[in-house]
Amino acid sequence: MLQGFHHVAIQCKDIDKSIAFYTAIGGKVCRTWGEGNSRACMICVGNDNCLELFANGAPDRPADKTVVHFAFRSTDTAADFAKAIAAGAVETKPVADFTIPSKPEPLAIRFAFCKGLDGEIIEFFQIM
């Protein structure tokens, strides 16, 4: 069952500046992982809603291409994903389990990706 949004993912031109910006306006870094151009973090912005920031965004990326995907918080990724496919979405990554090697502790998730009817990338995200 869907429970709202979990996160919106943003490809950052300068992840350090983006982290500084989102924490300056009230966000809190709650998870980090990776190094160098593979760095990423989750910034909690209230009510268990997050921004997921990824390093290594192209400096000339148009502003309307910055959002990588949005993720629905789910209690049953497989069922919610199946509903989306049945409603006309196109599978881009099937349901899978993964542990994000984040700090302060790893995060076990079940997730899946599809393209919505307008080409938007949708993730179904379940914390295990």
N, CA, C and O atoms as a GROMACS GRO file, in nm:
protein
  512
    1MET      N    1   0.083  -0.117   0.000
    1MET     CA    2   0.000   0.000   0.000
    1MET      C    3   0.089   0.125   0.000
    1MET      O    4   0.186   0.133   0.075
    2LEU      N    5   0.054   0.220  -0.085
    2LEU     CA    6   0.130   0.345  -0.089
    2LEU      C    7   0.103   0.426   0.036
    2LEU      O    8  -0.010   0.430   0.086
    3GLN      N    9   0.208   0.491   0.086
    3GLN     CA   10   0.197   0.572   0.206
    3GLN      C   11   0.246   0.714   0.186
    3GLN      O   12   0.276   0.783   0.284
    4GLY      N   13   0.256   0.759   0.063
    4GLY     CA   14   0.305   0.893   0.035
    4GLY      C   15   0.439   0.889  -0.034
    4GLY      O   16   0.482   0.783  -0.081
    5PHE      N   17   0.505   1.001  -0.039
    5PHE     CA   18   0.636   1.008  -0.102
    5PHE      C   19   0.744   0.968  -0.002
    5PHE      O   20   0.733   0.997   0.117
    6HIS      N   21   0.847   0.903  -0.052
    6HIS     CA   22   0.964   0.877   0.030
    6HIS      C   23   1.073   0.978  -0.004
    6HIS      O   24   1.127   1.044   0.084
    7HIS      N   25   1.104   0.989  -0.134
    7HIS     CA   26   1.208   1.085  -0.172
    7HIS      C   27   1.196   1.128  -0.316
    7HIS      O   28   1.132   1.063  -0.399
    8VAL      N   29   1.260   1.240  -0.344
    8VAL     CA   30   1.282   1.289  -0.480
    8VAL      C   31   1.434   1.290  -0.499
    8VAL      O   32   1.506   1.343  -0.414
    9ALA      N   33   1.482   1.232  -0.607
    9ALA     CA   34   1.626   1.223  -0.633
    9ALA      C   35   1.671   1.335  -0.725
    9ALA      O   36   1.608   1.364  -0.827
   10ILE      N   37   1.782   1.399  -0.687
   10ILE     CA   38   1.836   1.512  -0.763
   10ILE      C   39   1.982   1.485  -0.797
   10ILE      O   40   2.061   1.448  -0.710
   11GLN      N   41   2.018   1.503  -0.923
   11GLN     CA   42   2.157   1.493  -0.968
   11GLN      C   43   2.220   1.631  -0.950
   11GLN      O   44   2.178   1.726  -1.016
   12CYS      N   45   2.319   1.642  -0.862
   12CYS     CA   46   2.376   1.772  -0.824
   12CYS      C   47   2.501   1.807  -0.904
   12CYS      O   48   2.586   1.721  -0.927
   13LYS      N   49   2.511   1.931  -0.946
   13LYS     CA   50   2.633   1.980  -1.010
   13LYS      C   51   2.746   1.989  -0.909
   13LYS      O   52   2.861   1.961  -0.941
   14ASP      N   53   2.712   2.028  -0.785
   14ASP     CA   54   2.809   2.038  -0.675
   14ASP      C   55   2.738   1.989  -0.550
   14ASP      O   56   2.666   2.065  -0.485
   15ILE      N   57   2.758   1.863  -0.515
   15ILE     CA   58   2.683   1.803  -0.404
   15ILE      C   59   2.709   1.874  -0.272
   15ILE      O   60   2.617   1.886  -0.190
   16ASP      N   61   2.832   1.921  -0.249
   16ASP     CA   62   2.859   1.990  -0.123
   16ASP      C   63   2.778   2.119  -0.111
   16ASP      O   64   2.725   2.149  -0.004
   17LYS      N   65   2.768   2.194  -0.219
   17LYS     CA   66   2.686   2.316  -0.217
   17LYS      C   67   2.539   2.282  -0.198
   17LYS      O   68   2.467   2.353  -0.128
   18SER      N   69   2.494   2.173  -0.262
   18SER     CA   70   2.354   2.133  -0.248
   18SER      C   71   2.322   2.088  -0.105
   18SER      O   72   2.217   2.122  -0.051
   19ILE      N   73   2.414   2.012  -0.045
   19ILE     CA   74   2.395   1.971   0.095
   19ILE      C   75   2.388   2.095   0.184
   19ILE      O   76   2.301   2.105   0.270
   20ALA      N   77   2.480   2.189   0.163
   20ALA     CA   78   2.481   2.312   0.243
   20ALA      C   79   2.350   2.389   0.226
   20ALA      O   80   2.296   2.441   0.323
   21PHE      N   81   2.300   2.397   0.104
   21PHE     CA   82   2.176   2.469   0.077
   21PHE      C   83   2.059   2.403   0.149
   21PHE      O   84   1.985   2.470   0.221
   22TYR      N   85   2.041   2.272   0.129
   22TYR     CA   86   1.924   2.206   0.186
   22TYR      C   87   1.930   2.196   0.338
   22TYR      O   88   1.825   2.194   0.403
   23THR      N   89   2.050   2.190   0.396
   23THR     CA   90   2.058   2.194   0.542
   23THR      C   91   2.036   2.336   0.594
   23THR      O   92   1.983   2.354   0.704
   24ALA      N   93   2.077   2.437   0.517
   24ALA     CA   94   2.056   2.576   0.559
   24ALA      C   95   1.908   2.611   0.566
   24ALA      O   96   1.868   2.697   0.645
   25ILE      N   97   1.826   2.546   0.484
   25ILE     CA   98   1.682   2.577   0.486
   25ILE      C   99   1.604   2.481   0.575
   25ILE      O  100   1.481   2.481   0.572
   26GLY      N  101   1.674   2.398   0.653
   26GLY     CA  102   1.607   2.316   0.753
   26GLY      C  103   1.617   2.167   0.738
   26GLY      O  104   1.571   2.093   0.825
   27GLY      N  105   1.675   2.119   0.628
   27GLY     CA  106   1.692   1.975   0.610
   27GLY      C  107   1.802   1.921   0.700
   27GLY      O  108   1.886   1.997   0.750
   28LYS      N  109   1.803   1.790   0.720
   28LYS     CA  110   1.904   1.726   0.802
   28LYS      C  111   1.958   1.604   0.729
   28LYS      O  112   1.882   1.518   0.685
   29VAL      N  113   2.090   1.597   0.715
   29VAL     CA  114   2.152   1.480   0.652
   29VAL      C  115   2.124   1.360   0.741
   29VAL      O  116   2.162   1.359   0.858
   30CYS      N  117   2.056   1.259   0.686
   30CYS     CA  118   2.024   1.141   0.766
   30CYS      C  119   2.098   1.016   0.720
   30CYS      O  120   2.108   0.920   0.797
   31ARG      N  121   2.150   1.014   0.598
   31ARG     CA  122   2.228   0.900   0.548
   31ARG      C  123   2.325   0.949   0.442
   31ARG      O  124   2.294   1.041   0.366
   32THR      N  125   2.442   0.887   0.438
   32THR     CA  126   2.540   0.916   0.333
   32THR      C  127   2.599   0.784   0.287
   32THR      O  128   2.603   0.687   0.362
   33TRP      N  129   2.645   0.781   0.161
   33TRP     CA  130   2.715   0.664   0.111
   33TRP      C  131   2.799   0.702  -0.010
   33TRP      O  132   2.779   0.808  -0.071
   34GLY      N  133   2.892   0.616  -0.044
   34GLY     CA  134   2.978   0.638  -0.160
   34GLY      C  135   3.088   0.739  -0.133
   34GLY      O  136   3.095   0.801  -0.027
   35GLU      N  137   3.174   0.754  -0.236
   35GLU     CA  138   3.288   0.846  -0.228
   35GLU      C  139   3.305   0.916  -0.361
   35GLU      O  140   3.259   0.868  -0.464
   36GLY      N  141   3.370   1.032  -0.358
   36GLY     CA  142   3.402   1.104  -0.481
   36GLY      C  143   3.280   1.130  -0.566
   36GLY      O  144   3.178   1.177  -0.515
   37ASN      N  145   3.290   1.100  -0.695
   37ASN     CA  146   3.179   1.121  -0.788
   37ASN      C  147   3.065   1.022  -0.769
   37ASN      O  148   2.963   1.032  -0.837
   38SER      N  149   3.082   0.927  -0.678
   38SER     CA  150   2.976   0.830  -0.647
   38SER      C  151   2.907   0.861  -0.515
   38SER      O  152   2.829   0.780  -0.465
   39ARG      N  153   2.936   0.978  -0.456
   39ARG     CA  154   2.874   1.016  -0.329
   39ARG      C  155   2.724   1.038  -0.345
   39ARG      O  156   2.676   1.080  -0.450
   40ALA      N  157   2.654   1.008  -0.238
   40ALA     CA  158   2.510   1.035  -0.233
   40ALA      C  159   2.470   1.054  -0.089
   40ALA      O  160   2.542   1.014   0.003
   41CYS      N  161   2.355   1.115  -0.069
   41CYS     CA  162   2.303   1.130   0.067
   41CYS      C  163   2.153   1.148   0.062
   41CYS      O  164   2.095   1.187  -0.039
   42MET      N  165   2.091   1.118   0.175
   42MET     CA  166   1.949   1.146   0.196
   42MET      C  167   1.943   1.262   0.294
   42MET      O  168   2.009   1.261   0.398
   43ILE      N  169   1.863   1.361   0.259
   43ILE     CA  170   1.839   1.474   0.347
   43ILE      C  171   1.691   1.470   0.387
   43ILE      O  172   1.602   1.482   0.303
   44CYS      N  173   1.667   1.452   0.516
   44CYS     CA  174   1.530   1.447   0.567
   44CYS      C  175   1.476   1.590   0.574
   44CYS      O  176   1.542   1.680   0.626
   45VAL      N  177   1.356   1.609   0.521
   45VAL     CA  178   1.297   1.742   0.518
   45VAL      C  179   1.164   1.746   0.594
   45VAL      O  180   1.083   1.836   0.574
   46GLY      N  181   1.142   1.648   0.682
   46GLY     CA  182   1.023   1.645   0.766
   46GLY      C  183   0.928   1.534   0.729
   46GLY      O  184   0.915   1.498   0.612
   47ASN      N  185   0.860   1.480   0.830
   47ASN     CA  186   0.758   1.377   0.812
   47ASN      C  187   0.806   1.257   0.731
   47ASN      O  188   0.731   1.201   0.652
   48ASP      N  189   0.931   1.217   0.751
   48ASP     CA  190   0.991   1.103   0.681
   48ASP      C  191   0.999   1.123   0.530
   48ASP      O  192   1.007   1.026   0.455
   49ASN      N  193   0.997   1.248   0.484
   49ASN     CA  194   1.015   1.280   0.343
   49ASN      C  195   1.159   1.323   0.322
   49ASN      O  196   1.217   1.393   0.405
   50CYS      N  197   1.218   1.280   0.210
   50CYS     CA  198   1.360   1.305   0.188
   50CYS      C  199   1.389   1.357   0.048
   50CYS      O  200   1.311   1.339  -0.045
   51LEU      N  201   1.504   1.420   0.037
   51LEU     CA  202   1.568   1.446  -0.090
   51LEU      C  203   1.686   1.350  -0.097
   51LEU      O  204   1.758   1.334   0.001
   52GLU      N  205   1.706   1.287  -0.211
   52GLU     CA  206   1.821   1.201  -0.233
   52GLU      C  207   1.912   1.275  -0.330
   52GLU      O  208   1.875   1.297  -0.446
   53LEU      N  209   2.030   1.314  -0.283
   53LEU     CA  210   2.123   1.392  -0.365
   53LEU      C  211   2.234   1.302  -0.417
   53LEU      O  212   2.295   1.227  -0.342
   54PHE      N  213   2.259   1.310  -0.547
   54PHE     CA  214   2.366   1.236  -0.611
   54PHE      C  215   2.472   1.332  -0.664
   54PHE      O  216   2.438   1.435  -0.721
   55ALA      N  217   2.599   1.299  -0.645
   55ALA     CA  218   2.709   1.379  -0.698
   55ALA      C  219   2.722   1.357  -0.848
   55ALA      O  220   2.656   1.270  -0.906
   56ASN      N  221   2.807   1.437  -0.910
   56ASN     CA  222   2.849   1.417  -1.048
   56ASN      C  223   2.744   1.453  -1.152
   56ASN      O  224   2.741   1.393  -1.260
   57GLY      N  225   2.659   1.550  -1.121
   57GLY     CA  226   2.566   1.600  -1.222
   57GLY      C  227   2.642   1.682  -1.325
   57GLY      O  228   2.741   1.747  -1.292
   58ALA      N  229   2.598   1.679  -1.447
   58ALA     CA  230   2.663   1.755  -1.553
   58ALA      C  231   2.646   1.905  -1.528
   58ALA      O  232   2.535   1.950  -1.501
   59PRO      N  233   2.756   1.983  -1.536
   59PRO     CA  234   2.746   2.127  -1.508
   59PRO      C  235   2.654   2.200  -1.604
   59PRO      O  236   2.602   2.307  -1.570
   60ASP      N  237   2.632   2.146  -1.723
   60ASP     CA  238   2.546   2.213  -1.820
   60ASP      C  239   2.408   2.149  -1.831
   60ASP      O  240   2.335   2.173  -1.927
   61ARG      N  241   2.373   2.066  -1.731
   61ARG     CA  242   2.242   1.998  -1.733
   61ARG      C  243   2.132   2.104  -1.724
   61ARG      O  244   2.135   2.189  -1.635
   62PRO      N  245   2.034   2.098  -1.813
   62PRO     CA  246   1.922   2.192  -1.804
   62PRO      C  247   1.848   2.172  -1.672
   62PRO      O  248   1.838   2.060  -1.622
   63ALA      N  249   1.796   2.280  -1.616
   63ALA     CA  250   1.729   2.275  -1.486
   63ALA      C  251   1.613   2.176  -1.486
   63ALA      O  252   1.584   2.114  -1.384
   64ASP      N  253   1.545   2.160  -1.601
   64ASP     CA  254   1.432   2.068  -1.603
   64ASP      C  255   1.474   1.922  -1.614
   64ASP      O  256   1.388   1.834  -1.622
   65LYS      N  257   1.603   1.894  -1.613
   65LYS     CA  258   1.653   1.756  -1.619
   65LYS      C  259   1.727   1.718  -1.491
   65LYS      O  260   1.802   1.620  -1.490
   66THR      N  261   1.708   1.794  -1.385
   66THR     CA  262   1.780   1.769  -1.260
   66THR      C  263   1.718   1.659  -1.176
   66THR      O  264   1.789   1.584  -1.111
   67VAL      N  265   1.586   1.649  -1.178
   67VAL     CA  266   1.518   1.545  -1.100
   67VAL      C  267   1.538   1.412  -1.171
   67VAL      O  268   1.501   1.396  -1.287
   68VAL      N  269   1.597   1.318  -1.099
   68VAL     CA  270   1.626   1.186  -1.155
   68VAL      C  271   1.502   1.097  -1.151
   68VAL      O  272   1.468   1.033  -1.250
   69HIS      N  273   1.436   1.094  -1.037
   69HIS     CA  274   1.313   1.016  -1.020
   69HIS      C  275   1.243   1.060  -0.893
   69HIS      O  276   1.300   1.134  -0.812
   70PHE      N  277   1.119   1.015  -0.874
   70PHE     CA  278   1.054   1.032  -0.745
   70PHE      C  279   1.014   0.894  -0.695
   70PHE      O  280   0.988   0.803  -0.774
   71ALA      N  281   1.009   0.881  -0.564
   71ALA     CA  282   0.984   0.750  -0.503
   71ALA      C  283   0.863   0.756  -0.411
   71ALA      O  284   0.851   0.845  -0.327
   72PHE      N  285   0.774   0.659  -0.430
   72PHE     CA  286   0.663   0.642  -0.338
   72PHE      C  287   0.706   0.553  -0.223
   72PHE      O  288   0.773   0.451  -0.246
   73ARG      N  289   0.670   0.588  -0.101
   73ARG     CA  290   0.689   0.502   0.015
   73ARG      C  291   0.584   0.392   0.004
   73ARG      O  292   0.467   0.420  -0.020
   74SER      N  293   0.625   0.267   0.023
   74SER     CA  294   0.536   0.154   0.005
   74SER      C  295   0.550   0.055   0.120
   74SER      O  296   0.657   0.041   0.179
   75THR      N  297   0.441  -0.014   0.150
   75THR     CA  298   0.446  -0.125   0.246
   75THR      C  299   0.452  -0.258   0.174
   75THR      O  300   0.476  -0.361   0.237
   76ASP      N  301   0.430  -0.257   0.042
   76ASP     CA  302   0.436  -0.380  -0.039
   76ASP      C  303   0.478  -0.342  -0.181
   76ASP      O  304   0.394  -0.323  -0.269
   77THR      N  305   0.608  -0.332  -0.201
   77THR     CA  306   0.662  -0.288  -0.330
   77THR      C  307   0.610  -0.374  -0.446
   77THR      O  308   0.570  -0.322  -0.549
   78ALA      N  309   0.612  -0.505  -0.428
   78ALA     CA  310   0.571  -0.595  -0.537
   78ALA      C  311   0.427  -0.568  -0.580
   78ALA      O  312   0.398  -0.561  -0.699
   79ALA      N  313   0.337  -0.554  -0.484
   79ALA     CA  314   0.197  -0.531  -0.517
   79ALA      C  315   0.176  -0.395  -0.581
   79ALA      O  316   0.103  -0.383  -0.680
   80ASP      N  317   0.239  -0.291  -0.524
   80ASP     CA  318   0.222  -0.156  -0.580
   80ASP      C  319   0.282  -0.146  -0.720
   80ASP      O  320   0.225  -0.081  -0.809
   81PHE      N  321   0.396  -0.211  -0.740
   81PHE     CA  322   0.461  -0.212  -0.871
   81PHE      C  323   0.372  -0.284  -0.973
   81PHE      O  324   0.355  -0.238  -1.086
   82ALA      N  325   0.315  -0.397  -0.933
   82ALA     CA  326   0.225  -0.472  -1.022
   82ALA      C  327   0.105  -0.388  -1.063
   82ALA      O  328   0.061  -0.394  -1.178
   83LYS      N  329   0.051  -0.310  -0.970
   83LYS     CA  330  -0.062  -0.221  -1.001
   83LYS      C  331  -0.021  -0.118  -1.106
   83LYS      O  332  -0.096  -0.089  -1.199
   84ALA      N  333   0.099  -0.063  -1.090
   84ALA     CA  334   0.147   0.038  -1.184
   84ALA      C  335   0.163  -0.020  -1.324
   84ALA      O  336   0.125   0.042  -1.423
   85ILE      N  337   0.220  -0.140  -1.332
   85ILE     CA  338   0.239  -0.206  -1.463
   85ILE      C  339   0.104  -0.236  -1.526
   85ILE      O  340   0.084  -0.215  -1.645
   86ALA      N  341   0.011  -0.286  -1.444
   86ALA     CA  342  -0.123  -0.317  -1.495
   86ALA      C  343  -0.196  -0.193  -1.544
   86ALA      O  344  -0.280  -0.200  -1.633
   87ALA      N  345  -0.163  -0.078  -1.486
   87ALA     CA  346  -0.228   0.048  -1.524
   87ALA      C  347  -0.161   0.115  -1.643
   87ALA      O  348  -0.205   0.221  -1.687
   88GLY      N  349  -0.053   0.054  -1.697
   88GLY     CA  350   0.008   0.108  -1.819
   88GLY      C  351   0.151   0.154  -1.806
   88GLY      O  352   0.210   0.196  -1.906
   89ALA      N  353   0.210   0.148  -1.686
   89ALA     CA  354   0.351   0.186  -1.671
   89ALA      C  355   0.440   0.081  -1.739
   89ALA      O  356   0.397  -0.032  -1.761
   90VAL      N  357   0.562   0.120  -1.771
   90VAL     CA  358   0.658   0.031  -1.836
   90VAL      C  359   0.770   0.000  -1.737
   90VAL      O  360   0.835   0.090  -1.685
   91GLU      N  361   0.793  -0.128  -1.711
   91GLU     CA  362   0.898  -0.170  -1.618
   91GLU      C  363   1.035  -0.129  -1.670
   91GLU      O  364   1.067  -0.151  -1.786
   92THR      N  365   1.116  -0.068  -1.582
   92THR     CA  366   1.255  -0.039  -1.616
   92THR      C  367   1.352  -0.113  -1.525
   92THR      O  368   1.467  -0.137  -1.565
   93LYS      N  369   1.310  -0.150  -1.404
   93LYS     CA  370   1.389  -0.233  -1.313
   93LYS      C  371   1.292  -0.310  -1.227
   93LYS      O  372   1.212  -0.251  -1.155
   94PRO      N  373   1.298  -0.442  -1.232
   94PRO     CA  374   1.203  -0.523  -1.156
   94PRO      C  375   1.228  -0.514  -1.004
   94PRO      O  376   1.329  -0.460  -0.960
   95VAL      N  377   1.134  -0.566  -0.930
   95VAL     CA  378   1.144  -0.566  -0.783
   95VAL      C  379   1.273  -0.636  -0.741
   95VAL      O  380   1.304  -0.745  -0.788
   96ALA      N  381   1.347  -0.570  -0.653
   96ALA     CA  382   1.474  -0.625  -0.604
   96ALA      C  383   1.496  -0.581  -0.460
   96ALA      O  384   1.445  -0.478  -0.417
   97ASP      N  385   1.572  -0.661  -0.388
   97ASP     CA  386   1.614  -0.625  -0.253
   97ASP      C  387   1.758  -0.577  -0.260
   97ASP      O  388   1.839  -0.629  -0.337
   98PHE      N  389   1.789  -0.477  -0.178
   98PHE     CA  390   1.923  -0.420  -0.178
   98PHE      C  391   1.948  -0.359  -0.041
   98PHE      O  392   1.855  -0.315   0.027
   99THR      N  393   2.072  -0.357  -0.001
   99THR     CA  394   2.109  -0.286   0.121
   99THR      C  395   2.200  -0.170   0.081
   99THR      O  396   2.310  -0.191   0.030
  100ILE      N  397   2.154  -0.048   0.107
  100ILE     CA  398   2.234   0.071   0.080
  100ILE      C  399   2.342   0.075   0.189
  100ILE      O  400   2.309   0.078   0.308
  101PRO      N  401   2.470   0.076   0.151
  101PRO     CA  402   2.576   0.076   0.251
  101PRO      C  403   2.598   0.216   0.310
  101PRO      O  404   2.705   0.275   0.298
  102SER      N  405   2.492   0.267   0.372
  102SER     CA  406   2.493   0.406   0.418
  102SER      C  407   2.539   0.418   0.563
  102SER      O  408   2.547   0.319   0.636
  103LYS      N  409   2.568   0.541   0.602
  103LYS     CA  410   2.602   0.573   0.739
  103LYS      C  411   2.490   0.661   0.793
  103LYS      O  412   2.445   0.748   0.718
  104PRO      N  413   2.442   0.647   0.914
  104PRO     CA  414   2.512   0.580   1.023
  104PRO      C  415   2.497   0.428   1.023
  104PRO      O  416   2.575   0.360   1.089
  105GLU      N  417   2.399   0.371   0.951
  105GLU     CA  418   2.390   0.226   0.940
  105GLU      C  419   2.335   0.190   0.804
  105GLU      O  420   2.268   0.272   0.741
  106PRO      N  421   2.362   0.068   0.758
  106PRO     CA  422   2.307   0.024   0.629
  106PRO      C  423   2.154   0.025   0.632
  106PRO      O  424   2.092   0.011   0.737
  107LEU      N  425   2.094   0.043   0.514
  107LEU     CA  426   1.949   0.050   0.501
  107LEU      C  427   1.904  -0.059   0.403
  107LEU      O  428   1.935  -0.053   0.284
  108ALA      N  429   1.830  -0.158   0.454
  108ALA     CA  430   1.777  -0.265   0.370
  108ALA      C  431   1.645  -0.218   0.308
  108ALA      O  432   1.555  -0.173   0.378
  109ILE      N  433   1.637  -0.230   0.175
  109ILE     CA  434   1.518  -0.184   0.103
  109ILE      C  435   1.473  -0.288   0.001
  109ILE      O  436   1.549  -0.377  -0.038
  110ARG      N  437   1.349  -0.276  -0.040
  110ARG     CA  438   1.295  -0.346  -0.158
  110ARG      C  439   1.246  -0.235  -0.249
  110ARG      O  440   1.176  -0.144  -0.204
  111PHE      N  441   1.281  -0.242  -0.376
  111PHE     CA  442   1.248  -0.132  -0.467
  111PHE      C  443   1.222  -0.184  -0.607
  111PHE      O  444   1.255  -0.299  -0.640
  112ALA      N  445   1.163  -0.100  -0.689
  112ALA     CA  446   1.140  -0.129  -0.831
  112ALA      C  447   1.119   0.005  -0.901
  112ALA      O  448   1.077   0.103  -0.840
  113PHE      N  449   1.151   0.008  -1.031
  113PHE     CA  450   1.136   0.130  -1.111
  113PHE      C  451   1.050   0.105  -1.234
  113PHE      O  452   1.051  -0.005  -1.291
  114CYS      N  453   0.977   0.207  -1.274
  114CYS     CA  454   0.901   0.202  -1.400
  114CYS      C  455   0.892   0.342  -1.457
  114CYS      O  456   0.922   0.441  -1.390
  115LYS      N  457   0.851   0.348  -1.583
  115LYS     CA  458   0.821   0.476  -1.647
  115LYS      C  459   0.671   0.494  -1.644
  115LYS      O  460   0.595   0.404  -1.680
  116GLY      N  461   0.629   0.612  -1.600
  116GLY     CA  462   0.487   0.645  -1.600
  116GLY      C  463   0.440   0.678  -1.740
  116GLY      O  464   0.517   0.672  -1.836
  117LEU      N  465   0.316   0.714  -1.752
  117LEU     CA  466   0.255   0.736  -1.882
  117LEU      C  467   0.316   0.853  -1.959
  117LEU      O  468   0.304   0.859  -2.081
  118ASP      N  469   0.381   0.947  -1.888
  118ASP     CA  470   0.445   1.061  -1.954
  118ASP      C  471   0.596   1.049  -1.956
  118ASP      O  472   0.665   1.147  -1.984
  119GLY      N  473   0.647   0.929  -1.927
  119GLY     CA  474   0.791   0.906  -1.930
  119GLY      C  475   0.861   0.936  -1.799
  119GLY      O  476   0.983   0.921  -1.790
  120GLU      N  477   0.787   0.979  -1.697
  120GLU     CA  478   0.847   1.006  -1.567
  120GLU      C  479   0.897   0.876  -1.504
  120GLU      O  480   0.835   0.770  -1.521
  121ILE      N  481   1.007   0.885  -1.432
  121ILE     CA  482   1.066   0.767  -1.366
  121ILE      C  483   1.010   0.760  -1.224
  121ILE      O  484   1.025   0.854  -1.146
  122ILE      N  485   0.947   0.647  -1.193
  122ILE     CA  486   0.883   0.626  -1.064
  122ILE      C  487   0.951   0.508  -0.993
  122ILE      O  488   0.974   0.403  -1.053
  123GLU      N  489   0.984   0.529  -0.867
  123GLU     CA  490   1.039   0.421  -0.784
  123GLU      C  491   0.938   0.387  -0.675
  123GLU      O  492   0.875   0.476  -0.617
  124PHE      N  493   0.924   0.259  -0.649
  124PHE     CA  494   0.848   0.211  -0.534
  124PHE      C  495   0.952   0.168  -0.431
  124PHE      O  496   1.037   0.085  -0.462
  125PHE      N  497   0.946   0.223  -0.310
  125PHE     CA  498   1.054   0.214  -0.212
  125PHE      C  499   0.999   0.165  -0.080
  125PHE      O  500   0.914   0.230  -0.019
  126GLN      N  501   1.048   0.050  -0.037
  126GLN     CA  502   1.003  -0.011   0.088
  126GLN      C  503   1.121  -0.036   0.179
  126GLN      O  504   1.217  -0.102   0.140
  127ILE      N  505   1.116   0.018   0.300
  127ILE     CA  506   1.222  -0.011   0.398
  127ILE      C  507   1.187  -0.144   0.461
  127ILE      O  508   1.076  -0.166   0.508
  128MET      N  509   1.286  -0.231   0.461
  128MET     CA  510   1.262  -0.368   0.511
  128MET      C  511   1.284  -0.382   0.660
  128MET      O  512   1.268  -0.490   0.716
   0.00000   0.00000   0.00000
